[in-house]
Amino acid sequence: MANGRETIAPLLTPYKMGKFNLSHRIVLAPLTRSRSYKFVPQPHAVVYYSQRATKDALLIGEASGVSPTAQGYPNTPGIWTREQVEAWKPIVKGVHEKGAIFFCQLWHAGRVSKYEFQPEGKSPISCTNKRLRKDITNNADRYPPPRRLNTDEIPVIVNDFKTAARNAMEAGFDGVEIHGGNGYLLDQFLKDKVNDRDDEYGGSLENRCRFPLEVVKAVADEIGADKVGVRLSPFADYNDCEDTDPQRLGIYMAQSLNQLGVLYCHMIEPRMVTQFNKSDTTKWSLMPIRKVFKGTFIVAGGYDRSEGNRAIESGAADLVAYGRLFLANPDLPKRFELNVDEFNHPDPNTFYSHDPVVGYTDYPFLQNTTTSTI
């Protein structure tokens, strides 16, 4: 109690993100769930997302492919066809009926793909022709060698992101998040251990960042920078994608995003390198990037309730994105508000299964709780 009044946990305080007035700081992180059969969102996603929606809260949708070449996994959604746009509409409507704000994550897998997901069974595209040595399961044998994009092909990919952003707005989303992390196409260009180009899109830090920033600018010009966020993971080695100076990379991108006026930067913590990277992550920190970036700063990386509260209270972040914890606890903001110790445990065996219910919409809500404001 403070001055006779209950102290509100930092995560539960309101926040103004551009034109969006958020009621709390808890964000649903983008989570691939592999329930979009034949790359088309399905009606069961209405239940899944609306379960996790609360009034004036921010939800970020799962990675959605921007073109036929963008897919890398089975049953992930897209946003490039008319059928996909129409399929997203009731899902967005369901989230909005709960009063929440919904952003669509735009994604291209790049070389993290297989012949079976590519048009006419062709090679996946990348900044390089180097194969993955390891993916997130430390097994890259199933990935074919990618095809290095020609310089004159890059504007085509930029336009794919631009068109996908326009489609997302037509589907009713409030904005988009551009996926520039986790070893996918944009991250492949950013990281110097993957990008081996000798044209204007490779070599120097400025050149390696050129294509991702062209994507951000094109999307911002299309739908407005005030509706654009960017996710980055400069410190991570997901999908065999590393950089020799991730701190410098993160700071440069933050400075460049400032110039483009984007709404938010969504950063993955240095501690979230994969288990295969034995680097000492304690030498890295998001704080130098946080101090540089002028917009809303979102952090993600295995946070629990107390860590999230500390991040907000200390000024290390404006918002905290929760992934697995939110996946397993659809009423996570309510559990945080009631300060309960009862949490469902996520089941990794059903993260990417294709069942429309099991491990998807069947995680239980709290029962017999007092009335919540969330």
C-alpha positions, 0 to 999 in steps of 0.5 A, spaced: 500 500 500 502 507 498 498 513 501 493 508 503 492 506 496 494 499 492 500 500 488 499 498 481 504 493 478 508 497 472 506 492 467 499 494 469 500 501 468 497 505 461 501 507 456 501 511 450 504 508 443 503 513 438 496 514 437 494 508 441 492 508 448 494 502 451 491 499 458 497 495 460 504 494 458 503 486 456 504 484 449 502 478 445 508 476 442 508 473 435 508 466 435 508 461 429 502 456 431 502 452 424 494 452 424 493 455 417 492 450 413 495 451 406 497 458 408 490 460 409 488 463 416 482 458 419 476 460 423 479 457 429 484 462 429 478 467 431 478 463 438 485 463 439 486 470 438 480 473 441 482 469 448 488 473 448 485 479 447 483 484 452 481 492 452 486 496 449 492 491 449 497 490 443 497 483 440 502 481 434 500 476 430 504 470 428 509 471 422 505 471 415 508 470 409 509 476 404 509 472 397 509 465 395 517 465 396 516 467 403 514 460 406 518 456 410 514 451 414 507 447 414 501 451 415 503 458 416 499 464 414 500 468 408 498 475 407 499 476 399 492 473 396 485 475 396 483 468 399 488 470 405 486 477 406 479 475 406 480 469 411 484 474 416 478 479 416 474 475 421 480 474 426 481 481 426 474 482 427 474 478 433 480 481 436 477 488 435 470 486 438 474 485 445 477 492 444 484 490 443 489 492 438 492 487 433 498 488 428 500 483 423 507 481 422 510 481 415 515 475 414 520 472 409 523 466 411 529 466 406 533 460 406 530 457 412 525 454 407 525 447 403 523 446 395 516 443 397 514 450 400 517 454 394 513 455 387 515 450 382 520 447 387 525 452 386 531 453 391 529 458 396 532 465 396 537 469 400 543 474 400 547 468 399 548 461 396 550 458 403 546 453 406 544 453 413 549 449 418 544 448 423 537 451 424 533 452 431 533 444 432 541 444 430 539 440 424 539 443 417 540 437 413 533 438 410 535 445 407 537 445 400 542 451 398 539 457 397 539 462 391 543 468 391 538 474 389 540 478 384 541 485 385 535 487 380 531 482 384 531 486 391 526 491 389 521 486 387 521 483 394 521 490 397 514 491 393 512 484 396 512 487 403 509 493 401 503 490 398 503 485 404 502 491 408 497 494 404 493 487 404 494 487 412 490 494 412 485 492 408 484 485 412 483 490 418 489 490 422 491 496 426 498 496 423 504 491 421 510 489 424 516 487 419 520 481 422 527 483 421 530 477 426 531 470 428 535 468 422 530 469 416 531 473 410 532 480 412 536 478 418 540 474 413 542 480 409 543 484 416 548 479 419 556 479 416 556 471 418 551 470 412 551 476 408 557 475 403 555 479 397 560 484 394 554 489 391 551 495 395 547 490 399 553 487 402 560 488 405 559 494 410 554 495 415 551 500 411 550 496 405 548 490 409 542 494 412 540 497 406 535 492 404 531 491 410 531 499 411 528 499 404 523 494 406 521 499 412 521 505 408 517 502 403 512 499 408 512 506 412 510 510 405 505 505 404 501 505 410 504 510 415 510 510 419 505 511 425 503 504 424 509 500 423 514 496 428 520 492 426 522 486 430 530 485 431 534 480 434 542 482 433 545 478 438 541 471 437 544 466 432 537 463 430 538 459 424 545 459 423 545 467 423 550 471 427 554 477 427 561 479 429 558 486 432 551 485 434 551 491 439 553 496 433 548 493 428 543 494 433 545 501 434 545 502 427 538 500 426 535 503 431 538 510 429 536 508 422 529 507 424 529 513 428 530 517 421 524 513 418 519 515 424 517 508 425 512 506 431 516 501 435 522 497 435 521 490 438 528 487 440 530 480 443 534 480 449 541 477 448 540 472 453 536 469 447 541 466 443 540 459 441 543 453 446 548 452 440 551 458 441 556 458 447 558 466 447 558 470 453 552 474 452 553 478 459 557 483 455 551 485 451 545 489 453 539 492 450 540 499 454 545 502 449 540 501 443 534 503 448 537 509 449 538 511 442 531 509 439 526 514 440 519 510 439 516 505 443 521 500 445 518 493 446 523 487 449 522 480 449 526 474 451 523 469 456 520 474 461 516 472 467 512 477 471 517 480 476 522 481 470 517 484 466 515 489 472 523 491 473 524 492 466 518 497 466 520 500 472 527 501 471 525 504 464 529 498 460 523 498 456 516 501 455 512 494 453 514 487 454 512 481 449 510 474 452 510 468 448 510 461 451 507 464 457 501 467 454 501 461 449 499 457 455 495 462 459 490 466 455 488 470 461 495 472 462 494 479 464 488 477 469 493 473 472 498 478 473 493 483 475 491 478 481 498 476 482 496 469 482 502 463 482 497 459 478 500 458 471 498 453 466 505 450 463 506 450 455 506 444 452 512 444 447 509 438 443 503 441 441 506 448 439 507 446 432 502 441 431 496 442 426 490 440 431 485 446 431 484 445 439 489 441 442 495 445 445 491 451 441 485 454 444 484 448 450 489 452 455 484 453 461 482 460 464 482 461 471 476 459 475 472 463 481 477 469 481 474 476 483 472 481 478 478 484 474 479 490 471 482 487 465 
